[in-house]
């Protein structure tokens, strides 16, 4: 299998900065609205419904201030990654009970489940590095976060 690279899934305009929201639902509404505005084939309400249905099964707050919500959507032709930085860290029912400030939203078509899981694993490898997380959190603009994420990903190609 070829190596997955985030550069093939993440677009710079899908790095969303200082999204509002005082709780998980209001943040996810803001995230869904911004993503749907940039991906016109998506229905904003369906996107939100699928993300929140997944959250109802089990929180995607993985700990360390990170969340990895994901959903399969029939309107998508390929996997897309969006990153949302919360204006203020929020309760996400995370595994470690810590507030979340970085949300990595992974969306894909129903027939891409293997690739979807491989990409989730790729993100998890980046997040195991405290140095990488410090670099990502130290970004002061969306473009800087975009570049930092791709650089951290490139360090983990094997």
MDTraj code that builds the backbone (N, CA, C; nanometers):
import mdtraj as md
import numpy as np

residues = "UNK UNK UNK UNK UNK UNK UNK UNK UNK UNK UNK UNK UNK UNK UNK UNK UNK UNK UNK UNK UNK UNK UNK UNK UNK UNK UNK UNK UNK UNK UNK UNK UNK UNK UNK UNK UNK UNK UNK UNK UNK UNK UNK UNK UNK UNK UNK UNK UNK UNK UNK UNK UNK UNK UNK UNK UNK UNK UNK UNK UNK UNK UNK UNK UNK UNK UNK UNK UNK UNK UNK UNK UNK UNK UNK UNK UNK UNK UNK UNK UNK UNK UNK UNK UNK UNK UNK UNK UNK UNK UNK UNK UNK UNK UNK UNK UNK UNK UNK UNK UNK UNK UNK UNK UNK UNK UNK UNK UNK UNK UNK UNK UNK UNK UNK UNK UNK UNK UNK UNK UNK UNK UNK UNK UNK UNK UNK UNK UNK UNK UNK UNK UNK UNK UNK UNK UNK UNK UNK UNK UNK UNK UNK UNK UNK UNK UNK UNK UNK UNK UNK UNK UNK UNK UNK UNK UNK UNK".split()
xyz = np.array([
    [0.0830, -0.1189, 0.0000],
    [0.0000, 0.0000, 0.0000],
    [0.0873, 0.1251, 0.0000],
    [0.0501, 0.2231, -0.0803],
    [0.1290, 0.3460, -0.0812],
    [0.1134, 0.4225, 0.0501],
    [0.2163, 0.4974, 0.0837],
    [0.2137, 0.5790, 0.2047],
    [0.1143, 0.6922, 0.1883],
    [0.0325, 0.7124, 0.2893],
    [-0.0605, 0.8251, 0.2896],
    [0.0142, 0.9497, 0.3354],
    [-0.0166, 1.0607, 0.2732],
    [0.0419, 1.1897, 0.3119],
    [-0.0714, 1.2888, 0.3327],
    [-0.0657, 1.3662, 0.4393],
    [-0.1710, 1.4627, 0.4678],
    [-0.1874, 1.5654, 0.3568],
    [-0.0802, 1.5952, 0.2856],
    [-0.0861, 1.6927, 0.1781],
    [-0.1896, 1.6525, 0.0719],
    [-0.2217, 1.5249, 0.0626],
    [-0.3190, 1.4775, -0.0354],
    [-0.4638, 1.4924, 0.0121],
    [-0.4840, 1.5305, 0.1374],
    [-0.6187, 1.5367, 0.1945],
    [-0.6535, 1.6720, 0.2556],
    [-0.5538, 1.7472, 0.2955],
    [-0.5756, 1.8740, 0.3652],
    [-0.5541, 1.9904, 0.2701],
    [-0.6529, 2.0770, 0.2650],
    [-0.6412, 2.2000, 0.1868],
    [-0.6215, 2.3162, 0.2829],
    [-0.5440, 2.4140, 0.2401],
    [-0.5156, 2.5282, 0.3269],
    [-0.6430, 2.6027, 0.3664],
    [-0.7409, 2.6094, 0.2757],
    [-0.8649, 2.6806, 0.3092],
    [-0.9526, 2.6019, 0.4061],
    [-0.9134, 2.4789, 0.4387],
    [-0.9865, 2.3999, 0.5374],
    [-0.9166, 2.3974, 0.6731],
    [-0.8213, 2.4880, 0.6920],
    [-0.7643, 2.5116, 0.8246],
    [-0.8382, 2.6338, 0.8778],
    [-0.9283, 2.6094, 0.9698],
    [-1.0246, 2.7097, 1.0155],
    [-0.9846, 2.7611, 1.1524],
    [-0.9744, 2.8896, 1.1630],
    [-0.9094, 2.9553, 1.2762],
    [-1.0089, 3.0155, 1.3723],
    [-0.9868, 2.9943, 1.5001],
    [-1.0643, 3.0570, 1.6077],
    [-1.2148, 3.0445, 1.5887],
    [-1.2591, 2.9218, 1.5656],
    [-1.4025, 2.8983, 1.5502],
    [-1.4739, 2.9206, 1.6835],
    [-1.5912, 2.9818, 1.6777],
    [-1.6656, 3.0065, 1.8020],
    [-1.7329, 2.8797, 1.8520],
    [-1.7739, 2.8837, 1.9743],
    [-1.8485, 2.7741, 2.0342],
    [-1.8120, 2.7601, 2.1799],
    [-1.9136, 2.7552, 2.2628],
    [-1.8894, 2.7406, 2.4060],
    [-1.9064, 2.5965, 2.4512],
    [-1.9557, 2.5120, 2.3597],
    [-1.9714, 2.3697, 2.3891],
    [-1.9519, 2.2906, 2.2598],
    [-1.9524, 2.1597, 2.2715],
    [-1.9251, 2.0745, 2.1559],
    [-2.0230, 2.1007, 2.0416],
    [-2.1529, 2.1061, 2.0705],
    [-2.2520, 2.1225, 1.9645],
    [-2.2363, 2.2569, 1.8929],
    [-2.2206, 2.3645, 1.9660],
    [-2.2094, 2.4951, 1.8997],
    [-2.0797, 2.5046, 1.8186],
    [-1.9728, 2.4441, 1.8696],
    [-1.8480, 2.4423, 1.7926],
    [-1.8654, 2.3595, 1.6650],
    [-1.9266, 2.2422, 1.6770],
    [-1.9444, 2.1557, 1.5605],
    [-2.0367, 2.2203, 1.4574],
    [-2.1351, 2.2978, 1.5021],
    [-2.2195, 2.3727, 1.4079],
    [-2.1351, 2.4717, 1.3289],
    [-2.0475, 2.5440, 1.3986],
    [-1.9607, 2.6410, 1.3312],
    [-1.8660, 2.5705, 1.2350],
    [-1.8094, 2.4590, 1.2784],
    [-1.7174, 2.3832, 1.1936],
    [-1.7900, 2.3304, 1.0697],
    [-1.9074, 2.2718, 1.0883],
    [-1.9842, 2.2181, 0.9752],
    [-2.0204, 2.3290, 0.8769],
    [-2.0584, 2.4445, 0.9265],
    [-2.0948, 2.5575, 0.8390],
    [-1.9755, 2.6018, 0.7548],
    [-1.8596, 2.6118, 0.8175],
    [-1.7400, 2.6563, 0.7449],
    [-1.6939, 2.5528, 0.6427],
    [-1.6985, 2.4263, 0.6796],
    [-1.6567, 2.3208, 0.5871],
    [-1.7540, 2.3131, 0.4698],
    [-1.8832, 2.3161, 0.4970],
    [-1.9830, 2.3093, 0.3902],
    [-1.9728, 2.4308, 0.2968],
    [-1.9362, 2.5459, 0.3494],
    [-1.9199, 2.6652, 0.2653],
    [-1.8038, 2.6481, 0.1669],
    [-1.7040, 2.5685, 0.2058],
    [-1.5863, 2.5476, 0.1214],
    [-1.5982, 2.4228, 0.0328],
    [-1.6908, 2.3353, 0.0667],
    [-1.7154, 2.2134, -0.0107],
    [-1.8620, 2.2136, -0.0528],
    [-1.8932, 2.2824, -0.1596],
    [-2.0339, 2.3054, -0.1960],
    [-2.1151, 2.1793, -0.2251],
    [-2.0512, 2.0653, -0.2482],
    [-2.1262, 1.9414, -0.2700],
    [-2.1853, 1.8861, -0.1418],
    [-2.1391, 1.9377, -0.0277],
    [-2.1874, 1.8878, 0.1008],
    [-2.3098, 1.9649, 0.1474],
    [-2.4000, 1.8935, 0.2109],
    [-2.5142, 1.9546, 0.2765],
    [-2.4751, 1.9792, 0.4220],
    [-2.4794, 2.1047, 0.4634],
    [-2.4343, 2.1420, 0.5979],
    [-2.5081, 2.0659, 0.7076],
    [-2.6400, 2.0539, 0.6970],
    [-2.7164, 1.9862, 0.8016],
    [-2.6847, 1.8372, 0.8063],
    [-2.6713, 1.7746, 0.6896],
    [-2.6348, 1.6328, 0.6873],
    [-2.4963, 1.6112, 0.7481],
    [-2.4034, 1.7002, 0.7152],
    [-2.2692, 1.6934, 0.7724],
    [-2.2762, 1.7007, 0.9244],
    [-2.3462, 1.8002, 0.9751],
    [-2.3585, 1.8151, 1.1199],
    [-2.4268, 1.6933, 1.1820],
    [-2.5342, 1.6460, 1.1194],
    [-2.6063, 1.5304, 1.1740],
    [-2.5161, 1.4078, 1.1820],
    [-2.4376, 1.3831, 1.0795],
    [-2.3502, 1.2646, 1.0788],
    [-2.2373, 1.2772, 1.1815],
    [-2.1815, 1.3968, 1.1923],
    [-2.0753, 1.4175, 1.2915],
    [-2.1301, 1.3964, 1.4325],
    [-2.2459, 1.4550, 1.4587],
    [-2.3016, 1.4453, 1.5937],
    [-2.3528, 1.3038, 1.6229],
    [-2.3987, 1.2321, 1.5211],
    [-2.4383, 1.0922, 1.5425],
    [-2.3172, 1.0103, 1.5852],
    [-2.2048, 1.0361, 1.5229],
    [-2.0805, 0.9671, 1.5609],
    [-2.0413, 1.0041, 1.7032],
    [-2.0545, 1.1314, 1.7374],
    [-2.0220, 1.1761, 1.8731],
    [-2.1139, 1.1119, 1.9769],
    [-2.2396, 1.0868, 1.9390],
    [-2.3346, 1.0241, 2.0316],
    [-2.2940, 0.8802, 2.0630],
    [-2.2275, 0.8147, 1.9671],
    [-2.1799, 0.6783, 1.9906],
    [-2.0668, 0.6779, 2.0918],
    [-1.9709, 0.7664, 2.0715],
    [-1.8555, 0.7802, 2.1596],
    [-1.7841, 0.9081, 2.1221],
    [-1.7427, 0.9826, 2.2220],
    [-1.6730, 1.1074, 2.1947],
    [-1.5455, 1.0817, 2.1157],
    [-1.5181, 1.1706, 2.0223],
    [-1.3938, 1.1615, 1.9459],
    [-1.2852, 1.2485, 2.0074],
    [-1.3102, 1.2999, 2.1270],
    [-1.2064, 1.3702, 2.2025],
    [-1.1072, 1.2662, 2.2515],
    [-0.9904, 1.2613, 2.1879],
    [-0.8948, 1.1540, 2.2141],
    [-0.8003, 1.1840, 2.3300],
    [-0.8043, 1.3057, 2.3813],
    [-0.7155, 1.3451, 2.4899],
    [-0.6103, 1.4419, 2.4419],
    [-0.5452, 1.5052, 2.5357],
    [-0.4392, 1.5997, 2.5019],
    [-0.4891, 1.7249, 2.4313],
    [-0.6179, 1.7566, 2.4466],
    [-0.6738, 1.8746, 2.3832],
    [-0.7110, 1.8559, 2.2380],
    [-0.7180, 1.7289, 2.1931],
    [-0.7458, 1.6979, 2.0527],
    [-0.8759, 1.6209, 2.0381],
    [-0.9409, 1.6432, 1.9245],
    [-1.0573, 1.5636, 1.8870],
    [-1.0433, 1.5253, 1.7400],
    [-1.0900, 1.4048, 1.7071],
    [-1.0823, 1.3523, 1.5709],
    [-1.2207, 1.3071, 1.5229],
    [-1.3156, 1.3988, 1.5115],
    [-1.4455, 1.3570, 1.4590],
    [-1.4319, 1.3125, 1.3140],
    [-1.5168, 1.2196, 1.2752],
    [-1.5111, 1.1687, 1.1386],
    [-1.6482, 1.1170, 1.0970],
    [-1.6697, 1.1204, 0.9655],
    [-1.7975, 1.0750, 0.9119],
    [-1.7796, 1.0339, 0.7671],
    [-1.8641, 0.9414, 0.7258],
    [-1.8715, 0.9002, 0.5859],
    [-1.9922, 0.9701, 0.5246],
    [-1.9708, 1.0318, 0.4088],
    [-2.0762, 1.1080, 0.3425],
    [-2.0857, 1.0674, 0.1958],
    [-2.2032, 1.0275, 0.1502],
    [-2.2167, 0.9822, 0.0117],
    [-2.1908, 1.0921, -0.0921],
    [-2.1995, 1.2181, -0.0529],
    [-2.1780, 1.3282, -0.1483],
    [-2.0307, 1.3539, -0.1782],
    [-1.9415, 1.2908, -0.1035],
    [-1.7986, 1.3121, -0.1261],
    [-1.7426, 1.2080, -0.2218],
    [-1.6492, 1.2514, -0.3041],
    [-1.5828, 1.1591, -0.3959],
    [-1.4474, 1.1136, -0.3424],
    [-1.3912, 1.1921, -0.2493],
    [-1.2623, 1.1566, -0.1920],
    [-1.2576, 1.2033, -0.0468],
    [-1.1604, 1.1524, 0.0270],
    [-1.1433, 1.1899, 0.1672],
    [-1.0918, 1.3322, 0.1760],
    [-1.1453, 1.4038, 0.2742],
    [-1.1059, 1.5421, 0.2995],
    [-1.0776, 1.5569, 0.4488],
    [-0.9731, 1.6317, 0.4798],
    [-0.9374, 1.6620, 0.6179],
    [-0.9523, 1.8118, 0.6394],
    [-1.0198, 1.8485, 0.7459],
    [-1.0314, 1.9891, 0.7857],
    [-0.9806, 2.0003, 0.9288],
    [-0.9237, 2.1154, 0.9618],
    [-0.8736, 2.1395, 1.0968],
    [-0.9432, 2.2628, 1.1504],
    [-0.9998, 2.2495, 1.2690],
    [-1.0637, 2.3630, 1.3336],
    [-0.9945, 2.3943, 1.4650],
    [-0.9539, 2.5188, 1.4788],
    [-0.8979, 2.5624, 1.6073],
    [-1.0053, 2.6395, 1.6817],
    [-1.0333, 2.5960, 1.8017],
    [-1.1365, 2.6601, 1.8822],
    [-1.0867, 2.7939, 1.9360],
    [-1.1759, 2.8904, 1.9346],
    [-1.1432, 3.0218, 1.9921],
    [-1.1062, 3.0052, 2.1390],
    [-1.1833, 2.9218, 2.2072],
    [-1.1561, 2.8892, 2.3474],
    [-1.1695, 2.7385, 2.3626],
    [-1.0785, 2.6777, 2.4385],
    [-1.0856, 2.5333, 2.4614],
    [-1.2221, 2.4992, 2.5204],
    [-1.2778, 2.3844, 2.4770],
    [-1.4127, 2.3508, 2.5194],
    [-1.4232, 2.2060, 2.5644],
    [-1.5261, 2.1818, 2.6428],
    [-1.5530, 2.0465, 2.6908],
    [-1.6004, 1.9631, 2.5727],
    [-1.5319, 1.8536, 2.5477],
    [-1.5629, 1.7672, 2.4338],
    [-1.5886, 1.6248, 2.4802],
    [-1.6067, 1.6080, 2.6106],
    [-1.6213, 1.4742, 2.6678],
    [-1.5013, 1.3868, 2.6299],
    [-1.3840, 1.4470, 2.6341],
    [-1.2615, 1.3786, 2.5930],
    [-1.2259, 1.2661, 2.6889],
    [-1.1490, 1.1719, 2.6384],
    [-1.1074, 1.0546, 2.7160],
    [-1.0357, 1.0936, 2.8446],
    [-0.9584, 1.2028, 2.8400],
    [-0.8848, 1.2462, 2.9583],
    [-0.9547, 1.3599, 3.0330],
    [-1.0760, 1.3934, 2.9923],
    [-1.1581, 1.5000, 3.0531],
    [-1.0993, 1.6396, 3.0362],
    [-0.9942, 1.6538, 2.9571],
    [-0.9348, 1.7856, 2.9346],
    [-1.0069, 1.8560, 2.8196],
    [-1.0105, 1.9893, 2.8246],
    [-1.0761, 2.0634, 2.7165],
    [-0.9999, 2.0501, 2.5842],
    [-1.0744, 2.0625, 2.4750],
    [-1.0220, 2.0459, 2.3398],
    [-1.0064, 2.1820, 2.2734],
    [-0.8931, 2.2005, 2.2040],
    [-0.8735, 2.3242, 2.1286],
    [-0.8418, 2.2995, 1.9812],
    [-0.8018, 2.1771, 1.9454],
    [-0.7743, 2.1431, 1.8054],
    [-0.8613, 2.0252, 1.7637],
    [-0.9359, 2.0457, 1.6552],
    [-1.0276, 1.9430, 1.6058],
    [-0.9887, 1.9096, 1.4619],
    [-0.9648, 1.7831, 1.4368],
    [-0.9276, 1.7337, 1.3049],
    [-1.0455, 1.6539, 1.2519],
    [-1.1180, 1.7114, 1.1558],
    [-1.2392, 1.6526, 1.1011],
    [-1.2058, 1.5763, 0.9737],
    [-1.2301, 1.4471, 0.9766],
    [-1.2007, 1.3607, 0.8623],
    [-1.3323, 1.3149, 0.7998],
    [-1.3484, 1.3463, 0.6714],
    [-1.4710, 1.3127, 0.5990],
    [-1.4362, 1.2304, 0.4769],
    [-1.5192, 1.1330, 0.4462],
    [-1.4899, 1.0518, 0.3291],
    [-1.6126, 0.9843, 0.2737],
    [-1.6007, 0.9336, 0.1521],
    [-1.7108, 0.8573, 0.0938],
    [-1.7203, 0.7197, 0.1594],
    [-1.8379, 0.6596, 0.1569],
    [-1.8564, 0.5297, 0.2237],
    [-1.7647, 0.4190, 0.1739],
    [-1.7179, 0.4262, 0.0500],
    [-1.6340, 0.3187, -0.0037],
    [-1.4851, 0.3375, 0.0265],
    [-1.4509, 0.4345, 0.1103],
    [-1.3101, 0.4610, 0.1406],
    [-1.2767, 0.4317, 0.2866],
    [-1.3417, 0.3326, 0.3455],
    [-1.3236, 0.3086, 0.4886],
    [-1.1807, 0.2666, 0.5248],
    [-1.1152, 0.1873, 0.4420],
    [-0.9778, 0.1462, 0.4724],
    [-0.8841, 0.2661, 0.4701],
    [-0.8943, 0.3462, 0.3674],
    [-0.8111, 0.4668, 0.3572],
    [-0.8412, 0.5626, 0.4726],
    [-0.9678, 0.5724, 0.5078],
    [-1.0133, 0.6571, 0.6184],
    [-0.9443, 0.6147, 0.7491],
    [-0.9451, 0.4860, 0.7765],
    [-0.8813, 0.4343, 0.8986],
    [-0.7299, 0.4548, 0.8960],
    [-0.6692, 0.4361, 0.7808],
    [-0.5241, 0.4572, 0.7684],
    [-0.4887, 0.6040, 0.7941],
    [-0.5734, 0.6942, 0.7478],
    [-0.5475, 0.8364, 0.7696],
    [-0.5660, 0.8738, 0.9165],
    [-0.6644, 0.8156, 0.9825],
    [-0.6799, 0.8371, 1.1268],
    [-0.5544, 0.7897, 1.2010],
    [-0.5011, 0.6748, 1.1614],
    [-0.3792, 0.6224, 1.2236],
    [-0.2611, 0.7159, 1.1970],
    [-0.2550, 0.7724, 1.0786],
    [-0.1469, 0.8658, 1.0438],
    [-0.1527, 0.9882, 1.1342],
    [-0.2707, 1.0418, 1.1533],
    [-0.2868, 1.1565, 1.2429],
    [-0.2468, 1.1189, 1.3856],
    [-0.2869, 1.0013, 1.4290],
    [-0.2536, 0.9565, 1.5645],
    [-0.1029, 0.9502, 1.5851],
    [-0.0290, 0.9088, 1.4814],
    [0.1180, 0.9046, 1.4937],
    [0.1754, 1.0438, 1.5168],
    [0.1214, 1.1412, 1.4488],
    [0.1689, 1.2791, 1.4686],
    [0.1391, 1.3231, 1.6112],
    [0.0216, 1.2887, 1.6598],
    [-0.0226, 1.3373, 1.7903],
    [0.0459, 1.2695, 1.9074],
    [0.1208, 1.1647, 1.8830],
    [0.1933, 1.1018, 1.9934],
    [0.3173, 1.1817, 2.0311],
    [0.3537, 1.2771, 1.9484],
    [0.4723, 1.3589, 1.9749],
    [0.4342, 1.4897, 2.0439],
    [0.4817, 1.5060, 2.1674],
    [0.4566, 1.6313, 2.2399],
    [0.5166, 1.7501, 2.1651],
    [0.6330, 1.7294, 2.1048],
    [0.6971, 1.8358, 2.0282],
    [0.6092, 1.8786, 1.9110],
    [0.5509, 1.7809, 1.8421],
    [0.4623, 1.8125, 1.7297],
    [0.3410, 1.8913, 1.7775],
    [0.2832, 1.8499, 1.8877],
    [0.1664, 1.9210, 1.9406],
    [0.2016, 2.0636, 1.9813],
    [0.3181, 2.0813, 2.0416],
    [0.3618, 2.2170, 2.0777],
    [0.3782, 2.3027, 1.9526],
    [0.4341, 2.2447, 1.8484],
    [0.4518, 2.3175, 1.7226],
    [0.3175, 2.3572, 1.6641],
    [0.2238, 2.2638, 1.6608],
    [0.0916, 2.2929, 1.6061],
    [0.0201, 2.4001, 1.6876],
    [0.0277, 2.3878, 1.8190],
    [-0.0395, 2.4858, 1.9051],
    [0.0305, 2.6221, 1.9037],
    [0.1570, 2.6241, 1.8661],
    [0.2314, 2.7498, 1.8615],
    [0.2035, 2.8313, 1.7369],
    [0.1309, 2.7741, 1.6422],
    [0.0991, 2.8468, 1.5188],
    [0.0170, 2.9711, 1.5526],
    [0.0455, 3.0790, 1.4814],
    [-0.0239, 3.2053, 1.5078],
    [-0.1177, 3.2467, 1.3952],
    [-0.1284, 3.1630, 1.2920],
    [-0.2168, 3.1916, 1.1792],
    [-0.2513, 3.0595, 1.1109],
    [-0.3616, 3.0540, 1.0375],
    [-0.4002, 2.9282, 0.9725],
    [-0.2942, 2.8754, 0.8773],
    [-0.2295, 2.9641, 0.8027],
    [-0.1266, 2.9204, 0.7081],
    [-0.0095, 2.8552, 0.7816],
    [0.0227, 2.9088, 0.8967],
    [0.1322, 2.8533, 0.9764],
    [0.0951, 2.7152, 1.0317],
    [-0.0280, 2.6999, 1.0752],
    [-0.0744, 2.5698, 1.1233],
    [-0.0761, 2.4685, 1.0089],
    [-0.1209, 2.5093, 0.8919],
    [-0.1216, 2.4236, 0.7733],
    [0.0195, 2.3739, 0.7428],
    [0.1146, 2.4655, 0.7347],
    [0.2539, 2.4280, 0.7051],
    [0.3118, 2.3384, 0.8138],
    [0.2862, 2.3724, 0.9392],
    [0.3397, 2.2934, 1.0509],
    [0.2852, 2.1510, 1.0479],
    [0.1585, 2.1367, 1.0164],
    [0.0988, 2.0041, 1.0116],
    [0.1605, 1.9204, 0.8994],
    [0.1795, 1.9813, 0.7839],
    [0.2410, 1.9079, 0.6725],
    [0.3870, 1.8738, 0.7023],
    [0.4592, 1.9630, 0.7697],
    [0.5986, 1.9345, 0.8070],
    [0.6063, 1.8211, 0.9074],
    [0.5171, 1.8224, 1.0070],
    [0.5158, 1.7143, 1.1065],
    [0.4819, 1.5817, 1.0393],
    [0.3908, 1.5853, 0.9446],
    [0.3551, 1.4652, 0.8711],
    [0.4749, 1.4126, 0.7921],
    [0.5463, 1.5024, 0.7248],
    [0.6614, 1.4622, 0.6427],
    [0.7703, 1.3975, 0.7285],
    [0.7822, 1.4376, 0.8527],
    [0.8831, 1.3775, 0.9428],
    [0.8509, 1.2321, 0.9756],
    [0.7279, 1.1931, 0.9522],
    [0.6834, 1.0585, 0.9916],
    [0.6545, 0.9679, 0.8733],
    [0.7143, 0.9967, 0.7600],
    [0.6966, 0.9106, 0.6434],
    [0.7934, 0.7929, 0.6544],
    [0.7378, 0.6737, 0.6462],
    [0.8193, 0.5522, 0.6459],
    [0.7457, 0.4404, 0.5799],
])
top = md.Topology()
chain = top.add_chain()
for i, resn in enumerate(residues, 1):
    res = top.add_residue(resn, chain, resSeq=i)
    for name in ("N", "CA", "C"):
        top.add_atom(name, md.element.get_by_symbol(name[0]), res)
traj = md.Trajectory(xyz[None], top)
